[in-house]
Amino acid sequence: MTGFPKYSNSAQKGELGVILVSRLFSQHFQWIFRRVHQEQDFGIDGYVDIVNDKNQVTGRTFAVQIKCGSSYFKKSKYGEYWYQGENKHLNYLLNHPVPVVIILVNPESEEFFGGILILMILKSMVMVGECQYPNHKSSR
């Protein structure tokens, strides 16, 4: 059939990344993941509300940017994962009112790697280096 919109591979990967990260926070941490709908997504894919061990929503929150794909899991020569973005995204993230965590998701292995935005600006590129966020493999 022709004449229908297409659900692109990148859109499918993005959706899978959001689902896996949402599951990570709700099952592993028992925190609340609030998704930002795609039509309003300028780099932030969701917000996480922290719930304490007494099941109280603490009012503490952070933003999450999700990058899904095995291509993000190529280690540097120092054994770290690096995400390179553009300056326009850096400007947006640096001006965000809450902390931003970038989470890389490997959809094949369901492994996660993330870090609080730690930046080095080199040749107009943004690099986010390793910052020991739980390297967690999702349990189904």
N, C-alpha and C positions, 0 to 999 in steps of 0.2 A: 504494500500500500504506500502511497505517496500523499503528500499534503498535510502531514501531521508534524507537530513539534517533536524535537528529539530530546531525549534525556541523555545528555552527553556523559562520557566516561568520567570526566573531571567532576561533573555535578554528582554522579553516583559515588565517587570516591569521597567527596566532601561530605555528603550525607552520611556515609558509613563512618567517617571520622567523628562526626558529631554524635552519632549513636553510640560508638564505642567509648568516647570520652564521657558522655552522659552516664553510661553504665558504670564506668570506672568510679566516678565520684559518688554515685548513689549506692553502689554495692560495696565498694572497698572502703570508702571513707564515711558513708552514710551522710553525705552532704547534699545540698540541693543544687542541681544544675539548671539554670534558666537560659534557654536557647534564644539567640537573636535571630529572627527570621531573615532569610536570605535577601529579601528586598531592602532590608535596612542594615545589611552587613557591610561595614566599611573596614573590616579587619578583625573585629571582635565577633567571635562566634557564639559566645555565651558568657554568663556570669555565674559564679559559684558562691553560694551562701554557706558559711561555715556553721555547722551544728555541733554543739559540744557533747560530752559523754552523758549528759542528762537530757539529751534530745531537745535542747533549747537552741533556737536560732539566735546566734550571737550578734547579728547586725554587722559582722565582718564579712566582706565580700572581696572578690578579685575577678578580673576579666580574664577570659581565655581566648587565645587565638589558636586554632587547630590547623595543622598541616598534615594531610593524610597522603601517604604514598611511600612505597619502598625506596624511591629515589632520595628521600630525606635521610635515609639510614646509611649513608656512605661516610665512614669515619675519616677524620683527618689523619695526618701522619702521627699525631699525638694521641690518637685513640678517642677523640671527641667527635660529637656530631655538630655540624655547623649548619645554620639556616641563614641564607642570604636573602635579604629583601631590598626594597627600594627606599630612598629617602622620604618619599611622600608617606609611606607606611610608618617609618620611624617617627616623623613629625607627629602623626596622629597618635601613635602609641605613647610617645613621651608626654604629650599633652593630655593624656587620659587621666581622669580624676582618681582612679583606683589602680592598684598594682595590676600588671599584665603578666600572665604566664603563657608562654608559647609551648604548645604540646605537639610533638611529632608523633604520628601514629603510623605504624607499619601494619597495613590491613591484612597482609598474608599471615603474619605471626601473631597479630594483635598485641604487639609490644608497644609500650608508650615510653617516651622520653620527653622531659620538659625542663624548663628553667625559667626563673624570673628574668625579666628583660635585663640582660647584662650586655652592654654594647661596646663595640669597638668600631669606629668609623674609618674605613680604609677605601680610598678611591671611590667615594660616593656610594659605597655599598654598606649595608648593615650586616653585621655578623653577630649571631647570638651563640655564645659558647656554653659549654657544659656547666650546669649548676645543679648539683645532685638533687633532683626531684625524683621521686621513686621510679626507677626503671621497672615497670610493672607489666607482667603478662596477664592479660585478662583471663578469668576463669569463666567458662561457659556454663 
